Amino acid sequence: MSLIKFRISWSEDDSTFRDIEILSGQSYFDLHLIIKKELQMPVDMEASFFVSDDLWKKGRQISSIVEKNLRDAIALSMKKTPIGALIAEPHQKFLYECEHVKAWIFYLDLITLLPEPIKTDVFPRCIKSEGISPSQIGVIPTEKDSVMEVEERYDLNKDEEGFGDEGEEDATAAEEGEESEESSQEDFAQEDF
């Protein structure tokens, strides 16, 4: 059994991706479960993989709904189809379509195909994670949301600079006190003894 590394990237934002390692003998259902887990998708969400070409055109479908692989069926079963069975080229591509209200689509690129991995490792596994999952947008604050939160917390808006007048009187008095000390030291230095 060989080790396959896929990059799963969101079709609407390529900065959101996960790198997943899986064994060629594991099923598309195993891949489906790790994708849902790592992208924090609903647990009961159904989806389909599609064998794809370099232009992301849909080919053969592998569905989470289909239970058996039947001859001449429209779709194969995720549970019954091993990953390695549909890999025809070294840079094989797949589409992953979520059956969800938002209809998320992800691109799967085969990054590497390696010989037998170390037996102690557990697969499938996510080895790299970048970006916010589309299911978490609006739930997890982004950098822009954090800036807005700070503005609201400190009541900053366009009309104000964000700094109050507090402490200005004390600072002015302290500056005047420093100036008077400097002048008295100069006077002392100029006196003849």
Helices and strands as residue ranges (DSSP letters): E 3-10, E 13-23, H 28-38, E 46-52, E 58-63, E 75-77, G 83-86, E 93-99, E 105-114, E 125-130, G 134-136, H 143-153, H 168-190
